[in-house]
Amino acid sequence: MFGPVSTLGVLLGFAPLYSFARSGSAISAEAHAVQKAVTRVMDSVERSRALFGDKANAISQLCSLANECGAPDWDRNGALPLEHLAVFKAVAFVRVLPKEVPLPEFAPDPDGSISLDWIASRNRHFSLSVGTSDRLPYAWLDGTDKGHAVARFDGEIIPSRILEGIKAISSGGSALLRSR
């Protein structure tokens, strides 16, 4: 018997609903129906500026970037087209960013990946690259302190050391991060 899909995810954050919307290993008709219903709810929420806020604009920017840089040699210097999987992973990253974390600026990379950048000033920024793997290389500059590392992103939970770095740069705190 089918029942309504809870919109509790709107109150708790969207990550719980995304796990239902993502394709899984279930093959029953009921599982597909749930997945389809949750996907419709999430699509509707994302189109609503009132519910999804600036994230809707950010996702739209990523889609526009994918269209602009989707052909080989888009920069006239031999750049690879943006990878569809990189765009998908960047959208997933934006979807699960906590509300208190500012949204990044987006830039295409010549290797087909997407750069997400939080720039507080010329000497304070945090940047990560989203490609086709689950590995997110990132780097930061905080005055004279700088560093880089790699963390894994499963599409649902942003690694705490990345969140800490973004928050530190965005809030003016210290972005001293240990490479683990």
Secondary structure in CASP SS format (residue, H / E / C, confidence):
PFRMAT SS
TARGET T0000
AUTHOR 0000-0000-0000
METHOD secondary structure of the structure
MODEL  1
M C 1.00
F C 1.00
G C 1.00
P C 1.00
V C 1.00
S C 1.00
T C 1.00
L H 1.00
G H 1.00
V H 1.00
L H 1.00
L H 1.00
G C 1.00
F C 1.00
A H 1.00
P H 1.00
L H 1.00
Y H 1.00
S H 1.00
F H 1.00
A H 1.00
R C 1.00
S C 1.00
G C 1.00
S C 1.00
A C 1.00
I C 1.00
S C 1.00
A H 1.00
E H 1.00
A H 1.00
H H 1.00
A H 1.00
V H 1.00
Q H 1.00
K H 1.00
A H 1.00
V H 1.00
T H 1.00
R H 1.00
V H 1.00
M H 1.00
D H 1.00
S H 1.00
V H 1.00
E H 1.00
R H 1.00
S C 1.00
R H 1.00
A H 1.00
L H 1.00
F H 1.00
G C 1.00
D H 1.00
K H 1.00
A H 1.00
N H 1.00
A H 1.00
I H 1.00
S H 1.00
Q H 1.00
L H 1.00
C H 1.00
S H 1.00
L H 1.00
A H 1.00
N H 1.00
E H 1.00
C C 1.00
G C 1.00
A C 1.00
P C 1.00
D C 1.00
W C 1.00
D C 1.00
R C 1.00
N C 1.00
G C 1.00
A C 1.00
L C 1.00
P C 1.00
L C 1.00
E C 1.00
H H 1.00
L H 1.00
A H 1.00
V H 1.00
F H 1.00
K H 1.00
A H 1.00
V H 1.00
A H 1.00
F H 1.00
V H 1.00
R H 1.00
V H 1.00
L C 1.00
P C 1.00
K C 1.00
E C 1.00
V C 1.00
P C 1.00
L C 1.00
P C 1.00
E E 1.00
F E 1.00
A E 1.00
P E 1.00
D C 1.00
P C 1.00
D C 1.00
G C 1.00
S C 1.00
I E 1.00
S E 1.00
L E 1.00
D E 1.00
W E 1.00
I E 1.00
A E 1.00
S E 1.00
R C 1.00
N C 1.00
R E 1.00
H E 1.00
F E 1.00
S E 1.00
L E 1.00
S E 1.00
V E 1.00
G C 1.00
T C 1.00
S C 1.00
D C 1.00
R E 1.00
L E 1.00
P E 1.00
Y E 1.00
A E 1.00
W E 1.00
L E 1.00
D E 1.00
G C 1.00
T C 1.00
D E 1.00
K E 1.00
G E 1.00
H E 1.00
A E 1.00
V E 1.00
A E 1.00
R E 1.00
F C 1.00
D C 1.00
G C 1.00
E C 1.00
I C 1.00
I C 1.00
P C 1.00
S H 1.00
R H 1.00
I H 1.00
L H 1.00
E H 1.00
G H 1.00
I H 1.00
K H 1.00
A H 1.00
I H 1.00
S H 1.00
S H 1.00
G C 1.00
G C 1.00
S C 1.00
A C 1.00
L C 1.00
L C 1.00
R C 1.00
S C 1.00
R C 1.00
END
